[in-house]
Amino acid sequence: MNRKVQYALIGAGAAVRRMHDVAIEKSDNEVVAVCDVLEDRARAAGAHFNCPWFTDYRQLLEEIRPEAVVIIAQHRFHAEIAVAALRAGAHVLCEKPMGLQVAEADAMNQAAAEAGRLLAINYQQRTRPETVAAKRIIDSGQLGTIQHIDVKTTWTRAAAYYQANEWRGSWNGEGGALLMNQTPHDMDLICWLAGMPARVYAWAPTIFHDITPADTVQAMMQWPGGAMGAFHASTAEGGKINRFEIIGTGGVIQVNKGELRFFRFDQDLYDFLPTSPEPFSHPGMQEVETELGPETGSHVDVHRNFCNAILHGEALVADGPSSLHGLELANGMIASHYSGQPVEFPLDRQAYADLLQRLQREEAARERQA
């Protein structure tokens, strides 16, 4: 009989757990304990998995000593729980985002390194077949030198969404709104596919919703090699428009859900431009049929990978160090909006901590006056 990873779920009463339940059933694990701060939810989760339940994760870690911890609690508790679990000797799979600010992600990575344990982040969109194929094309050099990244994503949310949970759409509850809840996958894919930008200049206003942080963001990015990028996202716009395009000197990649289109130039653009005799000519371009793999882009892929990493040494799909970049990019966009200036990376951790603390204080003061 194959050995199973001994799982503990922390935040087991969260709505997002339903997405993890199927993955848990289809990966090599056994849930040995659950925790939620609300007793009725903890008790219900314990009954569902037929295991002990707790309302204090510290007690769970001390009494159960689980092999692995899956964190699906609210964003603001991710780093605290992850560091404690890693120090207790557990491997950790944490829901996105890693934390509210990149300094928390630093602490998580440091704790994992010191404990010699795995830290995985639930960036399941890295396992979508079209993103896997895009990564393969880029890494193979077929796209040439990346010149431009263009990302547009719509995450329409009604007011009822924010009213359903008090922590949503707040600096104190989730360290932001759109950039901390809806777009972490977009931030991660930008960095995973194109690398970490060198700087960002962003506008992050609240154009409609009755929330404190941004419901819309527009950002311009620049990479160390000179590539430029644009990002736009909103919960206050409609249309279900989603676009992810990467342009290189070797061709163009268009990534859509369940689909990837790769248009390859007949000649690298930087070879074509100085040699073509025609002033207004373009390099020839052919669409290349790209085979997509069996990946599903679901939580199942992430949980299977996490278990295989523990049991068999498989490389993590989204480890802590590579997953930090998307959070840093989001923090940088927020910092740029409030400074009115471009922000350079790596991000000044202390300056961002001070900014977030100020935004949280101001939000709390407004709530007391309301």
N, C-alpha and C positions, 0 to 999 in steps of 0.2 A: 504494500500500500504506500502510495506517495505521501511524503511528509507535507503538511500544510503549514502555512505561515499563521502564527497566532496573532490575530487582529484585535485591537481595541478601537472603538469608534468614539470620538469625543466631539460633542455637538450633535449627538445622534437624533435629536428631535427636530433638527433643521429641515426645512422643506426640500433642500437640495439632496437630502439623503435618498430620496426616491430614485435619483439618477445613479446613485452609487449602489443601490440594492441589487440591481441586475448584474452589475459588474462584480460585486462580491460573490454572487451565486456562481459566476462563470470563471472565477479565478481560484488559484490554489491557496485558499485561506480558510480559517475557522475563526469566527467572531467569539472571543472569550470574555469580553466585557464591553459595556457601553456606558456613556456618561452624557448627561445633559443637566444644565443648572435648574431646569424645571422638572420637579419630581415626577409629575404625571407623564411627561414625555420620556424621561429616563426609564420609568417603570414599563411603559408601553414598548420601548425599544428592547428592553431586556426580555420581555415576553416574546417579542417577535423573533429574537435570535436565541432564546432559551439560554440566557447567560446572566451573570451578575450585572447589576446596574448601580450607578453611582451618580451623585450630584456634584461631586468635587473631583476634578481630574487628578489632583495631587494624591488623593486617597487611592484612586484607581491605580496610578503608577506605582505607588508604594506596595499595595496589597497584591496586585495581579502580576506586576513586572512583565508586561506584554512584550512580545518579540517586535511587534510593529504597531504604530499608532496612525490612524487615519483621522485627520483634523477637518471637520466640516462645520466648525463653530463660526461665529461672526468674525468678520475681518480683523477687528481690533484686538482679538485674542489669539490670532494665528501665531504670531512670533513668540508670545509668552508661553503658550502651550507647547509649541515645537521645541523650543530651547529646553524646557523642563523634560519633555519626553526623550530627547536625544541624550541629555545628561543622565537620565535614568536607564540608558542602555538600549532604547528602542529605535528601530528604523522609523522614519516618518514619511507619510504621504500627506501633503497639505493641499487643501483647496486653494485656488487662486483668489486674490493676490497673496503674495507671501506675507505682506503686512501692510500697514498704512504708509510707511516710509522706508526708503532704501536702507537706512541704518538698521532697521529691524531685520531686513534680509541679510545684511552683513553678519549680524549676531547669530542668525540661524545657521548660516554657512560655517561660521567659526565653531559653533557648538557641534555641528556634524563632523567637522574635521578633527576636533579634539576628542570626540567620542569614538571616532572610527566607525560611524554609522551612516547609512544612506539617507539622504534628504531628497525626496521627489516632490515635484509640484504638479498639480492636476491641469496641465496644459494639453488637454486631449486633442486640441485642433492641430497640434504637431503631427498627429497620427492620421489625419484625413488623407486619403489616397492622393488627392490633388496637391496637397502641401508637401507630402513626402516626395512626389514626383518633381515638384518645383525645386525643392532642396537638392535633389539628385542632379538636376540639370545645371543649377548654379554651381554646385561643388565640382562638377565635371569640367567646368570652364566653357561650356557651350554658349552661355549667355554673354561671354566676354567680360569686359569691364562694366560694372553696373553704373549707369548714368542717372537714372531717375526712378523713384518709387512713388506711386500714386494710390492712395487708399481712401475710399469713401465708404462709410458704413452707417446704416440707419438702425437705431434701437428704439423704436417708438414705444413710449410708455404713457399710459393714462395717469391722471392724478391718483386714481385708486391704487396704483402700484406703490406709490410713496406713502399713502395713507395706511397701507396694510401692515407696515412694520415701522416702528418709530425710529429705528436706527438708519433707515434708508434715506439717502439724499441729505446727509449731514456730515459736518466735519468731525463731530464727536463720535458719531455712530460708525462711520465707515471711512473716515479720512478723505471724503470727497463724495462724488456721486457717479456721474458718467465715466470718468477716467478710472475710478476704483472698482466699479461694479460691472459695467457693460463692456468696456473696451480692453480689459487686460489681455484677452486673447489676441486682439488686433495689435496691441503694443508688443506682445511676445513674438508674433509672427513677423512683424517688421524687423525686429532685432535678430531673430533666428535666421531669417532668410537673407537679410541685407547687411547684418552686422549692426553694432551699436553706433548711432550717430555721434558726431563730434559736438554738435550744438543744435538747439531748437529755439524757435521764436513762435510763441503761441498766444492765442486769444481764447479765453475760456469763460464766456459770459453765461448768465442764466437768462434765457430769452423768453421763457414762458412759465415753467413750473414754479410752484411755491416752495422752493427749497433754497438752501443757502449756497451750496457749491454749484458748479457749472452743470447745465444740461446740454451744452453745445461746446464743441471745441474745433478750432481751425489752427493748424500748426504747419510751419515750414521747418524742414530739417536739412542739415548738411552733414555729409559723412567725411571721414578723414581723407579719403581718396578724391574728394570733390563732388561726389554724387549728391544730387538734390532730391528732396522728397516733400510731398504734401499729404496731410492727413486731415480728414473732416469726419466728425461723428456727432450725432445728436439723439436725444430721447424726445425732443420737441419738434421733430420733423417726420413726415410720412414718406410713403413711396416704396419702402422696402428696397432701397437702392444699396447694393453692396458691390464694391469694385476693389480689386487688388491687382495692380499692374506693376511689373518691374521691367524697365527698359535697359538693355545693355548694348554694347557695341556689336554683340553677336546676334541679337534678336530681341524678341519681346515675349514675356510670359504674362498671361492673363489667368488669374486664379479665381474661380467662382465655386460655390458649394457644389461638390460632386463633379466638377469639370475643370480641366486644365487645357489651355490652348498655348502652344509654343510656335511662334513664327521665327524661323531662323533665317538670317541674312546669308546670301550667297558668299559674301565676303565681309570680313570684319570691318566695321564702319571706319575705324582709324586707319585701315589700309586703303579703303575705298576713297575716302575724301581727298587725299593728296594726289591720287593717280587718275581719277575719272576725268575724261576730257570734256564731259558735258556739265555746264555750270549748274543746271537745275536737276540733275539726275539723282536717283536714289539707288541704293544697292538692291539687287533682286531679293525677294523674300518668299519663302515657301513655308506653309504650315506643316509641321512635323507631327505625325501621329504619335502620341505618347501613351504608353501602356500604364494603367493605374494598377496599383497593388491591391492586396486583400484587406488592407487596413480599413477600419470603420470610422475613425475619428470620434470614437465614443469613450466613455469612462471604462468600458471593458478593456480596451487596449491598454490604458494606463495602469489599471489594477493588475492585469496579467503581466505587464512589463515589470511592475514593482515587485510582484511575487517572484518572478523569474530572476530578477536582480538579486534578491535575497537568497533564493534557493540555488541558483545556478551561475551567478555572476554576470548576468546579462547587463549590458550598458543601459542606464536609465534614459528614457525618452526625453525627460525634462528634469535635469538635476538642479540643485540649488544654485550653483554658480552661473549657469546659463540662463536660469529663470529670473535672476535678479535684474537683468537689463530692462525688461519691459516695465517693471515697477519704477526703475530709475528714470526711464523716459517719461512716464506719466507724471512723476514728481517734478521733473524738469519743465513740463508743459505748464503745470500749476504755478511753479516758481516764476516762469517767464511772464505769465499773465499778470501776476501781482507786482512784478518789478517793471513791467513794460519794456523789458530788454531781452535780448537773446541770452540763453543760459548755456554755459559750456559744461561738457562732461569730461571727467567724472563730476557728479553733482557734489556741491558743498553740503555735506551731511548736516553739520551744525546749523548752517543758515536755513536749511529746509526744516529742520526740527523746530527752530525758532518761529518760522513762518506758520507751520501747522499749529503750534501751540497758541499763537496769536489768533488765528482763525477760529480755533476751538473756544478760546476765551470770549471772543466777540460774539460768537454764535450763542454761547451759554448766557451771556448778558442780555442779548435780545430776547431769548426765551423767557428769562425771568421777568422782563418788562412787559411781555405780551399778556 
